[in-house]
């Protein structure tokens, strides 16, 4: 079994390095300019956010509408540390501090709320994210409503590294006995407990891990986009992330990655049409969801027979 | 000392007393039946034994290592770790997971590697995962489900789903196995196969078994002792021969056909 793993890993490693090399080359040649670099970073952050939310909601079955709250904690803790501690690599400390802070809040909130299920849990997580946002709003030390300015310490390379690390670590977790424990909770909580799994503990673990990586994404956001303010991390941001997860498929990491790329690209392209942006975005989402679930055989038959004028076998 | 000691077990839901002053002793290695008309409280007893319900009064003690452990109020996962595993009356498999994963999840509570080895694929992860895989595969081979190990549980035919439920419960490595109507929905051939399987499991896994069942052919054939429940109370307790002739039992079932197995 070990030999098969090594070959798969080698392929993945080559793929990861190849993507980086190609993009870097495109940057150096000038094809990928600032606009596209920003898009790349947005895609990567979306990936981190959606894959981490997928762990909580898709794999463990806990409906969380407060992911932006964890992102906010990561962004602000990292931003504050980076701005106050003027050391060479303080931003790295900032990223980890932000992620750990987010994880701790995830645990703190997880323990009391995880008795709740479904819609009630969603409301509780939504409330938690709002509380976080409002607390930050009132902390003058990080700028309150006026926001916080942070020099750009992160570049696309750092973001890429953290994105790859997130995907690898989360995949490793899911394909382990602990990951299976989480998935069993989604499948049937009563049976899961009956098979010896401490479901409360694993729900909290899932929240903590998901929050940790959301914190990483928040921290990277603060280090790249120069400026953060509380209302960037509101309810709509949580919804945006959830939309990516659902579009890609609950419990489907590859789907989250594809959906992250798709939606960030569409969203970025729609910046040119500020009035119609949300309308078109919503319509595109609806069309994708319909096409995704529709049985494509009838449609394919129509195309082959009418458009391509080819007879299909009866 | 009996493996399981149940004293004056009572469970009320508001005004309704589902289980009333039930006393049971099960010795290590026994195969005991729990029968009674529908609604008698049999599954409620199972739920009490496995921690799904908390007893209103009475005690449940498990004695696996010489020292009795009181199970009252323990959460279900702790009771499973203490040595009791169960199957469910209406099959609670992890439907969208593979046959293999269903079994591997039941092995989880004995796995030692932590989160860090999982995240960073440390050697202990590789070693233990291999052990888990081999344990699970061996169990599936015994239950003739290894050919379908990568099938989703929901795609198995009914009989195989029931077998998988039992295999999964055994994967949790119990001292006491609770089977809740394992023959439900089976035809006489399948029931005969199941009867053999249960007897064989008992010997091969050295496990004590408490069995809820309506199919009297199965119960009378393999149970060494039988408890009869009616309206939440034990109305009879003895060997199959005695139970067959017990007037109160016959009355409770309202019809001699049921007991003429």
Interface residues (C-beta under 8 A of the other chain):
Chain A: X1 X2 X169 X172 X173 X176 X177 X178 X179 X180 X181 X183 X184 X187 X188 X190 X191 X192 X193 X194 X195 X196 X197 X198 X199 X205
Chain B: X50 X51 X52 X75 X76 X77 X80 X81 X85 X86 X88 X92 X93 X94 X95 X96 X97 X101 X104 X105 X106 X107 X108 X109 X110 X111 X113 X115 X118 X119 X120 X121 X125 X126 X128 X129 X130 X132 X133 X168 X172
